[in-house]
């Protein structure tokens, strides 16, 4: 997993303890976090920049995430992410 150096990833040691390698991108190097930037772009289709997430209920957020995860992905030969995960 690669992230920026935001405080939301202060628990990175817990993620590493699960056997997931964790890397921090360099400052101003968004190309080092391609999947993150792509996910942010997809999320922005539902919630424009400046959206107050405290005003969004969990059900609405879950629906948005589900719609994102159910999209066919070019990198998965047009398969759906949730299908690929269930195949693991």
N, CA, C and O atoms as CSV, one atom per row, in Angstrom:
chain,resi,resn,atom,element,x,y,z
A,1,UNK,N,N,0.848,-1.155,0.000
A,1,UNK,CA,C,0.000,0.000,0.000
A,1,UNK,C,C,0.900,1.226,0.000
A,1,UNK,O,O,1.935,1.256,0.666
A,2,UNK,N,N,0.490,2.233,-0.756
A,2,UNK,CA,C,1.242,3.486,-0.799
A,2,UNK,C,C,0.312,4.629,-0.454
A,2,UNK,O,O,-0.800,4.706,-0.977
A,3,UNK,N,N,0.748,5.508,0.409
A,3,UNK,CA,C,-0.080,6.648,0.796
A,3,UNK,C,C,0.778,7.903,0.842
A,3,UNK,O,O,2.001,7.860,0.707
A,4,UNK,N,N,0.098,9.009,1.035
A,4,UNK,CA,C,0.846,10.229,1.304
A,4,UNK,C,C,1.161,10.231,2.797
A,4,UNK,O,O,0.917,9.235,3.478
A,5,UNK,N,N,1.684,11.304,3.300
A,5,UNK,CA,C,2.100,11.331,4.706
A,5,UNK,C,C,1.039,11.951,5.609
A,5,UNK,O,O,1.363,12.577,6.619
A,6,UNK,N,N,-0.225,11.776,5.242
A,6,UNK,CA,C,-1.314,12.324,6.041
A,6,UNK,C,C,-1.480,11.592,7.369
A,6,UNK,O,O,-1.104,10.428,7.500
A,7,UNK,N,N,-2.043,12.284,8.343
A,7,UNK,CA,C,-2.218,11.706,9.678
A,7,UNK,C,C,-3.197,10.545,9.690
A,7,UNK,O,O,-3.214,9.762,10.641
A,8,UNK,N,N,-4.028,10.417,8.630
A,8,UNK,CA,C,-4.989,9.307,8.596
A,8,UNK,C,C,-4.303,7.948,8.469
A,8,UNK,O,O,-4.945,6.914,8.657
A,9,UNK,N,N,-3.008,7.937,8.154
A,9,UNK,CA,C,-2.274,6.675,8.065
A,9,UNK,C,C,-1.289,6.493,9.211
A,9,UNK,O,O,-0.289,5.790,9.065
A,10,UNK,N,N,-1.563,7.119,10.345
A,10,UNK,CA,C,-0.706,6.973,11.519
A,10,UNK,C,C,-0.686,5.521,12.008
A,10,UNK,O,O,0.223,5.117,12.733
A,11,UNK,N,N,-1.685,4.749,11.609
A,11,UNK,CA,C,-1.780,3.345,12.045
A,11,UNK,C,C,-1.100,2.401,11.046
A,11,UNK,O,O,-1.428,1.215,11.003
A,12,UNK,N,N,-0.160,2.910,10.244
A,12,UNK,CA,C,0.440,2.085,9.198
A,12,UNK,C,C,1.115,0.830,9.743
A,12,UNK,O,O,1.202,-0.173,9.034
A,13,UNK,N,N,1.586,0.862,10.970
A,13,UNK,CA,C,2.236,-0.336,11.550
A,13,UNK,C,C,1.219,-1.473,11.704
A,13,UNK,O,O,1.573,-2.641,11.540
A,14,UNK,N,N,-0.016,-1.150,12.010
A,14,UNK,CA,C,-1.066,-2.173,12.109
A,14,UNK,C,C,-1.313,-2.821,10.746
A,14,UNK,O,O,-1.555,-4.024,10.661
A,15,UNK,N,N,-1.251,-2.025,9.693
A,15,UNK,CA,C,-1.426,-2.557,8.339
A,15,UNK,C,C,-0.244,-3.454,7.990
A,15,UNK,O,O,-0.429,-4.533,7.426
A,16,UNK,N,N,0.964,-3.018,8.320
A,16,UNK,CA,C,2.149,-3.844,8.069
A,16,UNK,C,C,2.097,-5.145,8.856
A,16,UNK,O,O,2.559,-6.180,8.374
A,17,UNK,N,N,1.543,-5.104,10.056
A,17,UNK,CA,C,1.433,-6.304,10.890
A,17,UNK,C,C,0.540,-7.365,10.248
A,17,UNK,O,O,0.647,-8.549,10.570
A,18,UNK,N,N,-0.345,-6.936,9.335
A,18,UNK,CA,C,-1.209,-7.871,8.608
A,18,UNK,C,C,-0.501,-8.468,7.396
A,18,UNK,O,O,-1.093,-9.234,6.635
A,19,UNK,N,N,0.784,-8.107,7.223
A,19,UNK,CA,C,1.559,-8.642,6.116
A,19,UNK,C,C,1.447,-7.828,4.836
A,19,UNK,O,O,1.846,-8.294,3.769
A,20,UNK,N,N,0.908,-6.613,4.932
A,20,UNK,CA,C,0.758,-5.748,3.767
A,20,UNK,C,C,1.896,-4.731,3.778
A,20,UNK,O,O,1.992,-3.923,4.702
A,21,UNK,N,N,2.761,-4.760,2.759
A,21,UNK,CA,C,3.841,-3.764,2.710
A,21,UNK,C,C,3.247,-2.359,2.608
A,21,UNK,O,O,2.268,-2.152,1.891
A,22,UNK,N,N,3.820,-1.414,3.305
A,22,UNK,CA,C,3.305,-0.045,3.345
A,22,UNK,C,C,4.418,0.911,2.985
A,22,UNK,O,O,5.501,0.867,3.569
A,23,UNK,N,N,4.152,1.778,2.022
A,23,UNK,CA,C,5.140,2.736,1.558
A,23,UNK,C,C,4.550,4.144,1.620
A,23,UNK,O,O,3.343,4.326,1.462
A,24,UNK,N,N,5.396,5.121,1.848
A,24,UNK,CA,C,4.974,6.516,1.828
A,24,UNK,C,C,5.546,7.179,0.578
A,24,UNK,O,O,6.736,7.060,0.286
A,25,UNK,N,N,4.690,7.871,-0.146
A,25,UNK,CA,C,5.122,8.595,-1.342
A,25,UNK,C,C,5.873,9.858,-0.929
A,25,UNK,O,O,5.667,10.400,0.157
A,26,UNK,N,N,6.729,10.298,-1.805
A,26,UNK,CA,C,7.440,11.545,-1.555
A,26,UNK,C,C,6.487,12.724,-1.720
A,26,UNK,O,O,5.504,12.638,-2.456
A,27,UNK,N,N,6.780,13.806,-1.042
A,27,UNK,CA,C,5.960,15.010,-1.112
A,27,UNK,C,C,5.902,15.518,-2.559
A,27,UNK,O,O,6.912,15.528,-3.262
A,28,UNK,N,N,4.718,15.936,-2.991
A,28,UNK,CA,C,4.471,16.451,-4.346
A,28,UNK,C,C,4.796,15.436,-5.429
A,28,UNK,O,O,5.233,15.811,-6.517
A,29,UNK,N,N,4.590,14.163,-5.147
A,29,UNK,CA,C,4.857,13.099,-6.117
A,29,UNK,C,C,3.610,12.235,-6.291
A,29,UNK,O,O,3.628,11.041,-5.995
A,30,UNK,N,N,2.539,12.842,-6.768
A,30,UNK,CA,C,1.265,12.134,-6.871
A,30,UNK,C,C,1.346,10.915,-7.790
A,30,UNK,O,O,0.566,9.978,-7.623
A,31,UNK,N,N,2.270,10.903,-8.757
A,31,UNK,CA,C,2.415,9.746,-9.637
A,31,UNK,C,C,2.862,8.499,-8.882
A,31,UNK,O,O,2.732,7.390,-9.401
A,32,UNK,N,N,3.382,8.659,-7.674
A,32,UNK,CA,C,3.781,7.506,-6.871
A,32,UNK,C,C,2.573,6.866,-6.182
A,32,UNK,O,O,2.690,5.802,-5.575
A,33,UNK,N,N,1.418,7.520,-6.282
A,33,UNK,CA,C,0.197,7.009,-5.656
A,33,UNK,C,C,-0.906,6.911,-6.704
A,33,UNK,O,O,-2.010,7.411,-6.489
A,34,UNK,N,N,-0.620,6.280,-7.822
A,34,UNK,CA,C,-1.556,6.224,-8.939
A,34,UNK,C,C,-2.935,5.707,-8.573
A,34,UNK,O,O,-3.940,6.318,-8.937
A,35,UNK,N,N,-3.001,4.592,-7.858
A,35,UNK,CA,C,-4.299,4.027,-7.489
A,35,UNK,C,C,-5.058,4.971,-6.565
A,35,UNK,O,O,-6.278,5.105,-6.667
A,36,UNK,N,N,-4.333,5.619,-5.668
A,36,UNK,CA,C,-4.950,6.576,-4.753
A,36,UNK,C,C,-5.537,7.757,-5.521
A,36,UNK,O,O,-6.664,8.174,-5.257
A,37,UNK,N,N,-4.778,8.291,-6.461
A,37,UNK,CA,C,-5.251,9.429,-7.241
A,37,UNK,C,C,-6.446,9.037,-8.092
A,37,UNK,O,O,-7.383,9.821,-8.240
A,38,UNK,N,N,-6.428,7.830,-8.655
A,38,UNK,CA,C,-7.558,7.351,-9.442
A,38,UNK,C,C,-8.803,7.200,-8.563
A,38,UNK,O,O,-9.901,7.593,-8.957
A,39,UNK,N,N,-8.623,6.638,-7.389
A,39,UNK,CA,C,-9.758,6.466,-6.460
A,39,UNK,C,C,-10.327,7.806,-6.038
A,39,UNK,O,O,-11.543,7.961,-5.931
A,40,UNK,N,N,-9.452,8.780,-5.796
A,40,UNK,CA,C,-9.922,10.120,-5.445
A,40,UNK,C,C,-10.762,10.700,-6.577
A,40,UNK,O,O,-11.796,11.322,-6.330
A,41,UNK,N,N,-10.322,10.499,-7.818
A,41,UNK,CA,C,-11.067,10.996,-8.971
A,41,UNK,C,C,-12.443,10.366,-9.070
A,41,UNK,O,O,-13.428,11.050,-9.348
A,42,UNK,N,N,-12.513,9.054,-8.841
A,42,UNK,CA,C,-13.805,8.364,-8.877
A,42,UNK,C,C,-14.719,8.864,-7.766
A,42,UNK,O,O,-15.914,9.064,-7.981
A,43,UNK,N,N,-14.162,9.064,-6.593
A,43,UNK,CA,C,-14.944,9.556,-5.462
A,43,UNK,C,C,-15.457,10.973,-5.711
A,43,UNK,O,O,-16.551,11.327,-5.271
A,44,UNK,N,N,-14.671,11.779,-6.413
A,44,UNK,CA,C,-15.072,13.153,-6.717
A,44,UNK,C,C,-16.283,13.198,-7.651
A,44,UNK,O,O,-16.989,14.206,-7.687
A,45,UNK,N,N,-16.538,12.121,-8.408
A,45,UNK,CA,C,-17.735,12.073,-9.246
A,45,UNK,C,C,-18.994,12.100,-8.380
A,45,UNK,O,O,-20.030,12.610,-8.806
A,46,UNK,N,N,-18.909,11.559,-7.178
A,46,UNK,CA,C,-20.041,11.536,-6.255
A,46,UNK,C,C,-20.022,12.723,-5.304
A,46,UNK,O,O,-21.067,13.268,-4.949
A,47,UNK,N,N,-18.820,13.115,-4.898
A,47,UNK,CA,C,-18.666,14.172,-3.895
A,47,UNK,C,C,-17.631,15.186,-4.384
A,47,UNK,O,O,-16.428,14.951,-4.264
A,48,UNK,N,N,-18.091,16.307,-4.931
A,48,UNK,CA,C,-17.150,17.315,-5.425
A,48,UNK,C,C,-16.235,17.846,-4.318
A,48,UNK,O,O,-16.548,17.756,-3.131
A,49,UNK,N,N,-15.119,18.390,-4.735
A,49,UNK,CA,C,-14.172,18.981,-3.789
A,49,UNK,C,C,-14.905,20.003,-2.923
A,49,UNK,O,O,-15.701,20.794,-3.429
A,50,UNK,N,N,-14.641,19.986,-1.637
A,50,UNK,CA,C,-15.306,20.894,-0.712
A,50,UNK,C,C,-16.516,20.282,-0.024
A,50,UNK,O,O,-17.115,20.905,0.853
A,51,UNK,N,N,-16.883,19.053,-0.420
A,51,UNK,CA,C,-18.017,18.377,0.212
A,51,UNK,C,C,-17.719,18.125,1.683
A,51,UNK,O,O,-16.620,17.692,2.032
A,52,UNK,N,N,-18.676,18.389,2.527
A,52,UNK,CA,C,-18.531,18.094,3.955
A,52,UNK,C,C,-18.966,16.647,4.203
A,52,UNK,O,O,-20.157,16.339,4.184
A,53,UNK,N,N,-18.015,15.787,4.429
A,53,UNK,CA,C,-18.337,14.376,4.618
A,53,UNK,C,C,-19.093,14.130,5.922
A,53,UNK,O,O,-19.743,13.096,6.078
A,54,UNK,N,N,-19.011,15.055,6.837
A,54,UNK,CA,C,-19.784,14.914,8.082
A,54,UNK,C,C,-21.281,15.019,7.812
A,54,UNK,O,O,-22.088,14.610,8.646
A,55,UNK,N,N,-21.661,15.565,6.655
A,55,UNK,CA,C,-23.080,15.693,6.300
A,55,UNK,C,C,-23.592,14.496,5.504
A,55,UNK,O,O,-24.768,14.447,5.143
A,56,UNK,N,N,-22.711,13.529,5.229
A,56,UNK,CA,C,-23.092,12.351,4.439
A,56,UNK,C,C,-23.268,11.178,5.385
A,56,UNK,O,O,-22.388,10.886,6.194
A,57,UNK,N,N,-24.418,10.501,5.280
A,57,UNK,CA,C,-24.644,9.366,6.176
A,57,UNK,C,C,-23.941,8.107,5.641
A,57,UNK,O,O,-23.574,8.037,4.468
A,58,UNK,N,N,-23.767,7.144,6.505
A,58,UNK,CA,C,-23.021,5.930,6.167
A,58,UNK,C,C,-23.664,5.162,5.019
A,58,UNK,O,O,-22.962,4.602,4.177
A,59,UNK,N,N,-24.983,5.134,4.979
A,59,UNK,CA,C,-25.686,4.407,3.915
A,59,UNK,C,C,-25.362,5.007,2.537
A,59,UNK,O,O,-25.115,4.273,1.580
A,60,UNK,N,N,-25.364,6.330,2.447
A,60,UNK,CA,C,-25.047,6.996,1.182
A,60,UNK,C,C,-23.599,6.742,0.783
A,60,UNK,O,O,-23.311,6.481,-0.385
A,61,UNK,N,N,-22.699,6.816,1.741
A,61,UNK,CA,C,-21.290,6.559,1.464
A,61,UNK,C,C,-21.073,5.114,1.013
A,61,UNK,O,O,-20.330,4.866,0.064
A,62,UNK,N,N,-21.716,4.164,1.689
A,62,UNK,CA,C,-21.609,2.751,1.304
A,62,UNK,C,C,-22.107,2.526,-0.122
A,62,UNK,O,O,-21.517,1.756,-0.880
A,63,UNK,N,N,-23.211,3.211,-0.486
A,63,UNK,CA,C,-23.766,3.080,-1.838
A,63,UNK,C,C,-22.759,3.600,-2.872
A,63,UNK,O,O,-22.547,2.962,-3.904
A,64,UNK,N,N,-22.153,4.728,-2.607
A,64,UNK,CA,C,-21.173,5.311,-3.529
A,64,UNK,C,C,-19.965,4.392,-3.703
A,64,UNK,O,O,-19.509,4.157,-4.822
A,65,UNK,N,N,-19.458,3.882,-2.596
A,65,UNK,CA,C,-18.296,2.981,-2.649
A,65,UNK,C,C,-18.656,1.705,-3.409
A,65,UNK,O,O,-17.850,1.199,-4.190
A,66,UNK,N,N,-19.843,1.193,-3.187
A,66,UNK,CA,C,-20.291,-0.006,-3.902
A,66,UNK,C,C,-20.352,0.244,-5.406
A,66,UNK,O,O,-19.911,-0.592,-6.194
A,67,UNK,N,N,-20.897,1.389,-5.805
A,67,UNK,CA,C,-20.965,1.719,-7.238
A,67,UNK,C,C,-19.570,1.841,-7.841
A,67,UNK,O,O,-19.355,1.426,-8.980
A,68,UNK,N,N,-18.626,2.397,-7.103
A,68,UNK,CA,C,-17.249,2.499,-7.583
A,68,UNK,C,C,-16.636,1.104,-7.723
A,68,UNK,O,O,-16.005,0.803,-8.737
A,69,UNK,N,N,-16.818,0.255,-6.712
A,69,UNK,CA,C,-16.218,-1.076,-6.728
A,69,UNK,C,C,-16.863,-2.016,-7.740
A,69,UNK,O,O,-16.263,-3.023,-8.115
A,70,UNK,N,N,-18.071,-1.701,-8.184
A,70,UNK,CA,C,-18.766,-2.546,-9.156
A,70,UNK,C,C,-18.507,-2.116,-10.605
A,70,UNK,O,O,-19.054,-2.718,-11.529
A,71,UNK,N,N,-17.691,-1.095,-10.814
A,71,UNK,CA,C,-17.361,-0.663,-12.176
A,71,UNK,C,C,-16.372,-1.626,-12.804
A,71,UNK,O,O,-15.440,-2.075,-12.138
A,72,UNK,N,N,-16.557,-1.950,-14.076
A,72,UNK,CA,C,-15.543,-2.753,-14.766
A,72,UNK,C,C,-14.226,-1.956,-14.829
A,72,UNK,O,O,-14.244,-0.743,-15.040
A,73,UNK,N,N,-13.107,-2.629,-14.648
A,73,UNK,CA,C,-11.794,-1.971,-14.636
A,73,UNK,C,C,-10.958,-2.439,-15.818
A,73,UNK,O,O,-10.832,-3.638,-16.068
A,74,UNK,N,N,-10.395,-1.494,-16.535
A,74,UNK,CA,C,-9.533,-1.815,-17.667
A,74,UNK,C,C,-8.343,-2.669,-17.214
A,74,UNK,O,O,-7.956,-3.616,-17.899
A,75,UNK,N,N,-7.772,-2.331,-16.063
A,75,UNK,CA,C,-6.601,-3.063,-15.563
A,75,UNK,C,C,-6.941,-4.496,-15.150
A,75,UNK,O,O,-6.046,-5.315,-14.941
A,76,UNK,N,N,-8.239,-4.793,-15.033
A,76,UNK,CA,C,-8.681,-6.150,-14.685
A,76,UNK,C,C,-9.366,-6.802,-15.884
A,76,UNK,O,O,-10.216,-7.677,-15.722
A,77,UNK,N,N,-8.991,-6.370,-17.090
A,77,UNK,CA,C,-9.579,-6.885,-18.336
A,77,UNK,C,C,-11.097,-6.751,-18.307
A,77,UNK,O,O,-11.825,-7.671,-18.680
A,78,UNK,N,N,-11.555,-5.599,-17.860
A,78,UNK,CA,C,-12.985,-5.242,-17.778
A,78,UNK,C,C,-13.761,-6.057,-16.745
A,78,UNK,O,O,-14.991,-6.091,-16.780
A,79,UNK,N,N,-13.065,-6.701,-15.846
A,79,UNK,CA,C,-13.733,-7.390,-14.741
A,79,UNK,C,C,-14.034,-6.372,-13.647
A,79,UNK,O,O,-13.527,-5.250,-13.659
A,80,UNK,N,N,-14.863,-6.788,-12.713
A,80,UNK,CA,C,-15.268,-5.937,-11.595
A,80,UNK,C,C,-14.397,-6.259,-10.386
A,80,UNK,O,O,-14.117,-7.424,-10.105
A,81,UNK,N,N,-13.973,-5.222,-9.677
A,81,UNK,CA,C,-13.062,-5.390,-8.542
A,81,UNK,C,C,-13.589,-6.399,-7.519
A,81,UNK,O,O,-12.843,-7.273,-7.077
A,82,UNK,N,N,-14.856,-6.288,-7.141
A,82,UNK,CA,C,-15.386,-7.196,-6.118
A,82,UNK,C,C,-15.375,-8.649,-6.586
A,82,UNK,O,O,-15.221,-9.561,-5.774
A,83,UNK,N,N,-15.538,-8.872,-7.900
A,83,UNK,CA,C,-15.446,-10.247,-8.426
A,83,UNK,C,C,-14.020,-10.771,-8.300
A,83,UNK,O,O,-13.800,-11.920,-7.917
A,84,UNK,N,N,-13.065,-9.921,-8.625
A,84,UNK,CA,C,-11.661,-10.320,-8.542
A,84,UNK,C,C,-11.252,-10.641,-7.117
A,84,UNK,O,O,-10.528,-11.608,-6.879
A,85,UNK,N,N,-11.710,-9.841,-6.172
A,85,UNK,CA,C,-11.383,-10.085,-4.771
A,85,UNK,C,C,-11.982,-11.401,-4.306
A,85,UNK,O,O,-11.338,-12.152,-3.574
A,86,UNK,N,N,-13.203,-11.686,-4.722
A,86,UNK,CA,C,-13.848,-12.937,-4.296
A,86,UNK,C,C,-13.172,-14.158,-4.915
A,86,UNK,O,O,-13.317,-15.268,-4.403
A,87,UNK,N,N,-12.431,-13.964,-6.017
A,87,UNK,CA,C,-11.710,-15.064,-6.644
A,87,UNK,C,C,-10.401,-15.406,-5.947
A,87,UNK,O,O,-9.789,-16.429,-6.254
A,88,UNK,N,N,-9.963,-14.568,-5.014
A,88,UNK,CA,C,-8.689,-14.813,-4.334
A,88,UNK,C,C,-8.759,-15.976,-3.385
A,88,UNK,O,O,-7.764,-16.305,-2.738
